[in-house]
Amino acid sequence: VTHSIPACIGSMTINSKQLDNESPVSIFAVNKCYVTVQDGTFFDGSGFAALVREGYKVRSDVNITLEFRTTVVHGVLLGVSSAKVDAIGLEIVNGKVLFHVNNGAGRVTATYEPRGTNSLCDGKWHKLQANKSKHRISLIIDGNLVQTDNPYIQSTSADTNNPIYVGGYPADVKQNCLTSKSSFHGCLRNLVLTKGQQAEWFDFSRAFDLRGVFPHSCPGAEH
């Protein structure tokens, strides 16, 4: 077994002596246990999760689905880039959700702006679906569809070969389809990337780099 247990552990004794877990000698990726907890992954606003070390190839088609919960109006949701300009990116900027795609010819953005007082940053769960099909891109938030015209119809493939960064990215990593550097603060769950009939569900505890991210529990109320 090479990954940690997704659980809360308390009142541990060794040879009848209770361990003091309030002041450990060292600690890594251990959070407090919440009184009320929900399924999902908690991002504390300081880091990111890095998935697919060998690089994810978006190419012509990808469908991304996830659910998010936040009270913050800025934050990176997901980015996959390349050494060139090809990339995709999902982010929350000023309370709007932006889905950026660059197939090599130029960046195109689908923007979802909540109507009236409906906020996406209300601490409640929201469903997101971002779809790239060749040069067409669309964004569905809570069932509301946004599509955008893409003038670069000849350019259809995002030739990415970098990891998938979720909730943020390292300072030394280039992201061609993200405008924000703000790490996401809140909870994410049910991240699935689908290509054709092939759906891939991502378990954050298997990420090759995890900073400020707690894979298997979200506090019941936003901290």
Residue pairs with C-beta under 8 A, 6 or more apart in sequence:
3 205
3 206
4 29
4 205
6 205
6 215
6 216
6 217
7 216
8 33
8 217
10 21
10 33
11 18
12 18
12 19
12 21
13 19
29 210
29 213
29 214
31 42
31 214
31 217
33 217
34 217
34 218
34 219
34 220
35 220
36 219
36 220
36 221
37 217
37 218
37 219
37 220
38 187
38 217
38 218
38 219
38 220
39 189
39 216
39 217
39 218
40 67
40 69
40 187
40 188
40 189
40 217
40 218
41 49
41 187
41 188
41 189
41 204
41 213
41 214
41 215
41 216
41 218
42 186
42 187
42 213
42 214
42 217
42 218
42 219
43 49
43 167
43 168
43 183
43 184
43 185
43 186
43 187
43 188
43 212
43 213
44 185
44 212
44 213
44 214
45 72
45 75
45 183
45 184
45 185
45 212
46 183
46 211
46 212
47 167
47 168
47 183
47 210
47 211
47 212
47 213
48 76
48 165
48 166
48 167
48 168
48 169
48 170
48 183
48 209
48 211
48 212
48 213
49 165
49 166
49 167
49 204
49 207
49 209
49 210
49 213
49 215
50 163
50 164
50 165
50 166
50 169
50 170
50 207
50 208
50 209
50 210
51 163
51 164
51 165
51 166
51 202
51 204
51 206
51 207
51 208
52 163
52 164
53 163
53 208
55 160
55 161
55 162
55 163
56 80
56 160
56 161
56 162
56 163
56 164
56 193
57 159
57 160
57 161
58 80
58 86
58 88
58 132
58 157
58 158
58 159
58 160
59 157
59 158
59 159
59 160
59 195
60 132
60 133
60 134
60 156
60 157
60 158
61 132
61 133
61 134
61 195
61 196
62 88
62 131
62 132
62 193
62 194
62 195
63 129
63 130
63 131
63 132
63 193
63 194
63 195
64 78
64 90
64 128
64 129
64 130
64 131
64 191
64 192
64 193
64 194
65 127
65 128
65 129
65 130
65 190
65 191
65 192
65 194
66 77
66 78
66 128
66 188
66 189
66 190
66 191
66 192
67 125
67 126
67 127
67 128
67 188
67 189
67 190
68 77
68 125
68 126
68 128
68 184
68 186
68 187
68 188
69 123
69 124
69 125
69 126
69 186
69 187
69 188
69 218
69 222
70 92
70 120
70 121
70 123
70 184
70 185
70 186
70 187
70 222
71 121
71 122
71 123
71 185
71 186
71 222
72 92
72 121
72 182
72 184
72 185
72 186
73 92
73 93
73 94
73 95
73 121
74 91
74 92
74 93
74 94
74 180
74 182
75 91
75 92
75 167
75 168
75 180
75 182
75 183
75 184
75 185
75 186
76 89
76 90
76 91
76 165
76 167
76 168
76 169
76 175
76 178
76 180
76 181
76 182
76 183
76 184
77 90
77 91
77 92
77 97
77 128
77 166
77 167
77 184
77 188
78 88
78 89
78 90
78 164
78 165
78 166
78 167
78 191
79 87
79 88
79 89
79 90
79 91
79 164
79 165
79 169
79 175
79 177
79 178
80 87
80 88
80 89
80 158
80 160
80 162
80 163
80 164
80 165
81 87
81 89
81 160
81 162
81 173
81 174
81 175
81 176
81 177
82 158
82 159
82 160
82 161
82 162
82 176
83 161
83 162
83 174
84 104
84 159
84 176
85 102
85 104
85 107
85 176
86 102
86 103
86 104
86 157
86 158
86 159
86 160
86 176
87 100
87 101
87 102
87 158
87 160
87 175
87 176
87 177
88 99
88 100
88 101
88 102
88 130
88 132
88 158
88 160
88 177
89 98
89 99
89 100
89 175
89 176
89 177
89 178
89 179
90 97
90 98
90 99
90 100
90 128
90 130
91 97
91 98
91 100
91 178
91 179
91 180
92 98
92 120
92 121
92 180
92 184
93 179
93 180
95 113
95 114
95 119
95 120
95 121
96 111
96 112
96 113
96 114
96 120
97 111
97 112
97 120
97 128
97 139
97 141
98 109
98 110
98 111
98 112
98 179
99 109
99 110
99 111
99 130
99 137
99 139
100 107
100 108
100 109
100 177
100 178
100 179
101 107
101 108
101 109
101 132
101 137
101 150
101 158
101 177
102 108
102 158
102 176
102 177
103 135
103 152
103 155
103 156
103 157
103 158
104 155
104 157
104 158
104 159
105 152
105 154
105 155
106 151
106 152
106 155
107 176
107 177
108 137
108 148
108 150
108 151
108 152
109 148
110 130
110 137
110 138
110 139
110 146
110 147
110 148
111 139
111 146
111 148
112 139
112 141
112 144
112 146
114 120
114 141
120 126
120 141
123 186
123 221
123 222
125 189
126 141
126 142
127 140
127 141
127 142
127 143
128 139
128 140
128 141
129 139
129 140
129 141
130 137
130 138
130 139
130 140
131 137
131 138
131 139
131 140
132 158
134 156
134 157
135 150
135 152
135 153
135 154
135 155
135 156
136 147
136 150
137 147
137 148
137 150
138 145
138 146
138 147
138 148
139 145
139 146
139 147
140 146
162 173
163 208
164 193
164 202
165 173
165 175
166 184
166 188
166 191
166 202
166 204
166 207
167 183
167 184
167 188
167 213
168 181
168 182
168 183
168 184
168 212
169 175
169 178
171 181
183 212
186 222
187 218
187 219
188 204
189 218
190 201
191 201
191 202
191 204
192 199
192 200
192 201
192 202
193 199
193 200
193 202
194 200
203 215
204 210
204 213
204 215
204 216
205 215
205 216
207 213
207 215
